[in-house]
Amino acid sequence: MCGIAGIMTADGSAPSESLLDTLESALVHRGRDGKGREVAPGLGLLQTRLAIIDLKTGDQPLYGPAASVLVANGEIYNYIELKREFAGERFATNSDCELPLMTYARDAAAFAKALRGMYAIALGDPSSRTLCLARDPFGIKPLYYAQIPNGVVFASEPQAILKTGLVPRTIHRKAATELAQLQFTTGTETIFSGINRVAPGETIVLRNGRIAGRMQIHALPDGPPLKLGEDEALTLLDAALMDSVAVHQRSDVPYGMFLSGGIDSSALLACMAKLNDRPVRAFTAGFPGTAARDEREHAKRVAHAAGAEHIEVEVGEKDFWTQLPAIVAAMDDPAADYAVLPTYLLAREAAKELKVVLTGEGGDELFAGYGRYRTALRPSWLGGRKMRRRGLMDGLGVLRDASKHWRDGIEAEELRIGAGPRSALQKAQALDCADWLPNDLLLKVDRCLMAHALEGRTPFLDAKVAELAFRLPDELKIRNGLGKLLLRKWLERALPEADAFSKKRGFTVPVAEWMAPHAHKLGGMVAKSAGIGEICFPERVEALFSTFGDRNGKHDGAACWQLLFYALWHGIHIEGKAPNQDVFAALENQ
């Protein structure tokens, strides 16, 4: 796991060292174990390294046949298997990231099709004056780019691009409204005008500083559900899970995992316990003294049953007020997911002794765990409806743009996945995998963990797991209103103490409970935010906070959290306010 950045110029001039210095310093938090760069006519590449595999010879850039050069962020889990395909080649390192150079020599711009892993790669070919920017199919690792007058600049985080001054720090207003309604933004356009995401699974081919082509690897397999019996499906699932966790544990440094006690993380722990001789280090967050369900005791029982070492991290109201500005500063591509708080604090604790953790992201999407999937399966006359048809701000009257344009990105994706033989359940899952997963859940994990130079790995989001899980029969995903049926059955056998068939408890962070006593004060401060004023009616925002303070309603609380997050985010990322202060000081200084 690392930070990468660079620039390809249109006129063939070498990028300035000062420009590369700016990019490098903006990404140093992503990797403090080393740094390297390549500067050539028309091209500059750099990496800040978090050393995980091949600690001695794995420094980047890496070089391949015909003087090709690469910087990468991520892990190529099938590097051992790929090396067998290139048995006649001479490798300069033991790095997993040297293999894309070999697949590029063989497959040209289609080089990423052979890769199994999470990655953001920049691969330069001086012989053809091309640069390939590639991102893994699920979008686990981030990569951003901006087209500028003299070429293209790219980086692991948009804040690094902004710090170069090559792109103005301006807001895409429609994306800001979309963020307020969804808590994340969709598609390849970011909230920053002129900065785009490389799409999940996309390879962009640049030639002479201009986009010359694109190709796509899709994360999910085509086709309708397979015809599988339960016993056969369980056998296949066991093999897929154990194989995925095994390759996700390939590391030359210590690793652990985040354990919520839910189905997904418990399943990962069950696999890790079988594969490791030493106790797995499992980290769990809890919210003592609040109305939020505290999962620590259940997680502790699961950890002890698996022989794991359990570490508890308490998340309290003080953490919310003192740490939130720093967390928002890490979320430069904003996702107003309240789970950023425990994720950030878990990462801070785990990073004291580890460099890698496995996490359960993707389990709900691939095995159909969300309640909205059950709703999506119903015919319209039984209450079935589209997912995310209502925004978080709907009915509150606070947004200046009260239209449904915030849903344009969702509707475009619905149209794209609507054709074909997939079941209604598969289409609902595919919709989540297209935007919610990469632009909220995985973005949150990347930023909150990399703020502490900790690598997060997601074994459920593996090509082999997805190939099986996504095409499971609908009845092996949801039955009698219970989601993730097959995964529960597998877990029931593998780790009975996990109580696999208990009702899904859900994960909540008591942000509304902490905000409510201060709602009147917060309302006045949030309403004065320049960013809030651009997309909302300030007097209605203040009234909403007052109503929330008096009634503490769930809907009002969620909306107030969104607005507080955006006020802080705009102050830090657009107005340049300091994040090293508490929430009230950060708002006061806007």
Number of C-alpha atoms within 10 A of each C-alpha: 28 31 31 35 30 27 29 31 23 18 12 16 14 15 19 11 12 10 17 21 13 16 31 24 12 23 24 21 18 27 24 15 15 15 19 16 21 18 16 13 14 21 26 23 29 26 30 30 27 26 22 23 18 16 15 10 12 20 21 24 21 25 19 21 13 11 13 19 21 27 29 30 27 25 26 25 22 17 23 15 9 19 16 10 12 14 9 8 11 8 15 12 15 16 22 21 27 25 24 25 25 22 21 21 16 13 14 13 22 17 19 25 18 16 20 19 25 24 27 31 26 27 26 27 22 16 9 9 16 22 28 24 22 30 30 30 29 27 27 28 26 31 28 26 22 21 19 18 11 17 21 21 25 26 29 27 25 25 21 23 26 22 16 17 11 15 18 15 18 13 17 15 16 15 21 25 26 22 23 26 22 24 26 26 28 24 19 16 17 22 25 23 16 17 24 19 24 23 25 28 22 23 28 21 21 21 20 20 25 19 16 12 12 15 13 18 18 16 20 22 13 13 13 17 19 14 11 14 11 15 10 9 20 17 11 15 20 17 12 22 18 19 16 22 21 17 18 22 21 18 17 13 14 13 23 24 24 25 30 24 24 21 25 24 22 26 25 24 31 23 22 23 19 13 14 11 8 11 16 20 21 24 24 23 22 20 20 14 10 15 11 15 15 18 18 23 13 15 26 22 16 25 28 13 15 22 17 21 15 22 20 17 19 15 19 19 17 11 14 19 17 17 19 23 27 20 22 26 23 25 23 21 26 26 27 24 17 19 18 25 22 22 19 24 21 22 27 19 15 25 20 10 12 18 24 26 24 24 22 24 21 24 24 19 25 26 28 27 23 18 14 17 24 19 19 19 20 14 10 11 7 9 10 15 15 15 15 13 11 13 18 19 21 16 10 14 14 21 22 13 15 15 9 13 14 22 18 14 16 23 15 13 17 18 10 12 16 16 9 11 13 17 17 16 23 27 20 24 23 23 22 20 20 24 23 21 21 25 27 21 19 22 24 27 26 22 27 28 27 25 23 20 27 29 27 29 25 22 28 27 24 24 21 17 22 22 16 20 29 25 24 24 22 23 14 22 23 22 13 8 11 18 25 27 22 23 24 23 16 18 24 17 12 19 19 16 18 26 17 25 16 11 9 15 10 8 13 13 22 20 21 22 17 16 23 22 14 14 23 19 16 22 25 18 21 27 24 18 22 17 23 24 17 15 17 21 16 23 14 16 26 23 16 22 29 21 18 26 23 13 12 18 13 12 14 21 24 17 25 27 20 22 26 21 23 24 23 28 28 23 24 22 23 18 14 11 19 15 23 14 16 18 20 16 15 20 23 13 11 19
